[in-house]
Amino acid sequence: MQVVIFEDYLAGELRPVTLARAAFGISMGGTNLYSMIRSKGFKVSYILRNYLKDIYKDNFPNHPVTEKSLLFINASLPPAFSVVQRILDLTKEKSPFVAQTDSRIAVAFFPNLKFEPGKFDEYSLANWLQDQEYEFIEDKFPLINYPFDIIRYNEKYFGENIEELSKNYRQKFPGVFVGENVKIHPTVCMDTEDGMIIIDDNTSIGPFVYLKGPLYIGKKCRIIERTSVKEMCHISHTCKVGGEVECSIMEPYSNKQHHGFLGHSWVGSWVNMGAGTSTSDLKNTYGEIAVEYQGKKVPTGMQFLGSIIGDYSKTAINTSIFTGKIIGVASYVYGFVTTNVPSFCNYARTFGQMTEHYLPAVVRTQQRMFARRGIKQTRLHIKLLEDIYQITRDERIMSTESLSL
């Protein structure tokens, strides 16, 4: 059996999370959907938005479809070992089925199907699958429909994922599992009463750090002295972390190395959070948090929700981000952030202005950031920024602020 992970028509609308990444590449609970399927021993093919294909193929190999027994998994399925195992168990019956969640196909299995991936995109595949012969499965599988669902499902599946992932690591202390060349200062306090802690290869944990499980810290990270990294945090590779972080996800190459609080939030790649930056994740009324999303107010059903911060964005010193706010890709924010921020903007409402952050400046900044990490900026990196800039033009046009477009 071969697995085909597919983005559907809603994957690209999970702004800003999926503007620069595939839905199956969202980090959560110590892994992502692509890596989880690969860990089960399957070759993975995928159907992805066209502008991401070239930049994705090196780190996420797209294997050709060579088999007729095919399992289709929606790229918006949260990576959860229990959910994936339930899907695999259904395929043992060897009967074709389609499982739908609301209006989206979550999973489909066909034991004998001729399939040519090149003929399909994120819009046409679902219709084609529905035209086949199959049994409809009423069991609903979870799908990420909104950016805040990432925080919800990260919490829900974190513990079980870490327990499964810990089998791939060496136990250094009770409940603490490490990779190669991990440095942990003798003064570090590690609390595993509520879950395991995984610290991956070439990561260093500084003096007087507090770690509370369940927790995953990726490769080549640096946890600054006197930092608190608490339960259900996923820190991806090559991040620097300081201050207090709780129940949050940081994608690769992002820095929050100074004091300040990050809670119940998702932070994209190549983000830098200035000293004193803090996110609010609880309303003063202790009530349910609603977010402004694509022009509508959406109830989340959540009491704790911080911020969604897009790739390449930056916060100035002492920035305060209000509860449930969404910051787009490549935006710079200052002062009090009381509303959502479109992509490619300089947001300083505290000082009475919001202006466009022009593309050439973003490209130059990317080059400088890459050079600091020994990465060479290529035409593909620049093209991705150009594509996202055009895709998000509607965000800036829809804004009621004074933008120079």
N, C-alpha and C positions, 0 to 999 in steps of 0.2 A: 504493500500500500504506500502511496505517495501523498504528501500533504500539500495542498495549495492554499496559501493564506491570501485572502483577497480584500482589498479596500473596496467599500461600496460608496454610494453617492454621498454619504454623510461624513465619511472619514476626513475629507478635506475641510469640513466646516467646523472641526474642533479647534477653532482658532483661540489662541495662537499656538497651541501645543503641536498641531500637526502641520504647521506651515513649513517647517524645516525638517520634518521627520515623518516617516511612515507611522501609521497607527500601531503597527506591530513592533515598532521600536521604542515605544513609550516605556520608560523604566518604572518598575513597580514591584514591591515585595521581593527585592533582591535579584530581579531578572527582567526579561521582556518576553513577549509572546514568541518571537522568532527563536530566541535562544532556548526557551523552554521546549518548543517542539523539536529542535535539533537535539536537545539533551535526551529525548526519547528515542533517538536513533533514526529519525526519519530524514530523508532528503526533502528540502523545502523549496517549492516554487512559489512565486508570488506575483500578484497583479497590483500594480502601484501607479499612482498618478505620474503622468509622463515626465514632468519636470524634475522629479526626484530620482528617476531610474539610473541615470549615469553616475550620480554622486553616491548612490547607495550600493552599487554592485560590488565594490571592493570589500566592504565590511559585512555585507549581507549577501552572500552568493545566492544567485537565483538559478537553481538547478533546472535543466530542461525536463519536461514531463516525458517520462519513458514508460510509465505504467498505465494500466487502464483502471486499476482499483484506486479510486481517488477520494480523499477526504478534504472537503472545502471548509475552511475555518475563517470566519470574519475577522479581519485585522483589528477590529474594535473589541474583541473578546479580551477581558482582563487576564493577564497571565496568572493562573491559579492551578496548581497541580491537581487539586481535587476536581476542578471543572474539566480539565483536559483528560483526566482519567475517566470521568463519566462519559465523555465523548468517545473515547477509545473503546470503552465497554460496549457502547451501542453498535459499533462497527463489527463486533464479533458475530452478530446475527447474520451478517453477509446479505442484508436486504437494503435496498436503496431507501434513504429517508431524507427529509428536509425539516429542520427545526427553525422556527421563525420566532423572533422576539419583536413584538409590536409589528411594525411594517418592514422590518429588516430580516434578511436571512442570516441566522447566526452560524448554523452548521449545515452541511449537506454531505451525504455519502453515497457514492455510486460504485458498486463493485466491478462494473464492466462498462466503461464510458470512454468514447473517443473524444479527446479534448485537445484543442490547439490554443494555447494561451495568447498567442499573438493576435488572435481575432477579437479579443475582448478588452474592455477597459472597466473602470469602476462603475460605469453606468449600465453597461450592457450585460455583464455577467449574471447578475441576479435574475434578470428577466429570462435569460437562457436556461438557467438552472430550474426555474419554476416551470419551464415548458417540458421538462423531462418527466418520466414516470417514477413515482416515489410514494412512500407512505409519509403522511404529515405527522410530525411529532409535536405534541402539545407542550412538552417539557420546555420551559423557557430558560435559555442560557443568558447570563448577564452580558450586556454590551455597554460600552462607554458611549453615552449619548451627549454628554456635556463635559466640559473640562473639569468641573468639580467632581464628576464621577471618579476621576483618577484618585482623588483623596479618599473617597468613600470605599472604593474597592481595595486600595492599598491597605487601609485599616482592616478590612474584612478578611483578607487572605494572607496578610503578612506573616502571622505566626506559623501557619501550616507550610508556607513556602520556605521560610528560614529553616524549619525542622528538616525538610526534604533536602535543601541545598547543603546543609551542614555535613551530609554524608561525603561530600567531596573535599572536605578540609580536615586538618589535624586538630585534635582537641588539645589546647594548651593549658587551659584552666577549666574547671567544671562549668559547662555551658558556654565556653568561649572557644570558637573555632577559628583557625588562622591559616593563611596561605604561606607562601615562601617569603623570607626576608622581611617579616613584620617586626617592627620595633615598638615595644610598649614600655613606657617609663614605669619604674617601680611604684610611683605614687598614684598611678591610675586606679580609679575605683570602678569596678565593673559589676553591675547588678543584673543577674540573670534569673531572678526569682520569677519574673513573668514571661521570660522568653530567652532564646539563645542569641548570642552575638557572633557575627561573622566579620572578620577583618581580613581583607584580601591582600594579595601579593604586594610587597614593596610599599606598604603603608606605615606611617609613623604616628604614634599617639603620644602627645607631649605630656609634661608634668601636670599633675593635679587635675586631670581630665576625668569627667564623670560620664560613663556609658551605661545606658539602661536598655535591656533587650525587651522585645525582639528588635534587632538592629542589624543592618547590613552596611558596611563601609567598604567601598570598592578599592581597586588597585591604584597604587601611586597617589594615595591621598595623604594629606597632612592635617592632623587635628591639633589645633593650636593649644598651648598651655591654658589651663583653667576653663576649658570649654565643657559645656554640657550637651551631649547628644543623646536624646531620650528615645523612648519607645517608638517603633514603627517608622524610623527614618531610613530612607534609602539614599545613601551618598554614592553617586556613581564615580567612575575612575577619574583620577587627576583633578580632584577638588581640594580646596583649602577651606577649613571650617573653623570658626571661632564663635564665641558668645553662647547663646542658647538656641538649640534647634530641637523641635518636637514634631513628630508625626508628619514629616515633610520629605519631599523628593527633590534631589538636586541632580540634574543631568550632567554629563561629563564636562570638564574644563570650566566649571563655575567656581567662584570664590565668594565666601562670606567669612572672612578671617578676622573680623573685629567684633566688638561687643554689639549687642542688639539681639532681638528675638525674631525667630522665623518659626511660625507654627501653622500646621495643617495647610501647607502650601506646596505648590509645584513650581520649581525654578528650572528654566531651560538651560541650554548649553551656552558657554561663553558669557555668562552673566557675572557682573561684579557688583557686590552690595557694599556701599560705603559704610564707614564706621558709624555706629549708632542707628543704622537702618533697622526698623522694627515693623512687623506686620501684626495687625490686630486679627485675632481669630475667634472672638467672642463678642456678641453685642452686649451693651450695658443692660439691656432688658432680659438677657439670657434666653431670648426667643429664637425661633427658626430664622436662619439666614436666607435671604433672597438675593439673587444676583441679576444685574443687568446683562443680558446676553442677546446679541443681535437685535437690539431695539426692543426687547421685551423683558419684563421682570419675571424671573423664573424662581419659584420656590425650590429650595434644595432638600428640605427635610432634614437638614443638618444644623446642629447647634454650634459646632466648631468648624470654621472654614476661614482660612487666611487669604492668600493671594495666588493668582496664576501669573507668572512672570515669563514672558517670551524670550527666546534666544537672543543673545547679543544685547540685551538691555542692561542699563546701568542705573544705580541709585546713588544720589549724592549723600554726603554725610548728614546724619540725623534726619533722614527721610522717614516719614511715618505713613504707612499704607493702611487705609481703613479696611474694615472687614469685607471679605468677598470681592475685592477689586481685581480686575483683569488688566494686565499691562501687555501690550503687543510686542512684536519683534522689533529689535533695534531702536528702542525708545529710551531716552534719558529722563529720569524723574527727579524732582527736587521738592523739598518741603513736605507739605501735607498732600497726600494723594487721596482725594475724596470721591473721585469718579474713575471710571474705566479710561484707559489711555490707548488710543489707536497706535498701530505700528508706525515706526519711523516718525516719531514726534519727540520734541523737547517739551516736557510738561513742567511748568513752573507756575501753577495757578496761585500759589502763595504770593508770587511776585507779579501776578496779574497778566500772565501770558502763556500761550502754548503755540509753538511754531513747528514747522516741518523739519525733521532731521534728514537732510538731503543725502541721497544715495552715495555720491562720491565720498562724503565724510565717513559713512559707514564702512565703505570698502577700505579706506585708508586705516581706519581703526582695526578692522579685521586683520589686515596685514601685520600691524604692529603686535596685536595679541598673539597671532600665530607664531611670529618670530620669537616671542618670549618663551614659547613652548617647543621651539625647534621644528615647527611645522611650516612647510612652504605653501604659500597661498597660490592656488591654481585658478585657471579660467573657470573650472567647474564651481569653485567656491564663490567666485564673483557672480557667475551666472545664477546661482541659487539666490543670492541677495537681490539681483535684478528681477528675478521671477517673483519673489515674495513682495518686493516693492510694488510691482504692477498688480498682483493679486489683491493686495491690501489697500489699493487706492480708494476703494469704496468706503473703507473705515474712515479715512481722513475727510472724504467728501461728506459723509453722513454726520461728521462731528459738527456740533454747533459752535465750536470754538473758532477763533480767527486763525486760519491756516493759510499760508502762502503756497498754493498748489501750482 
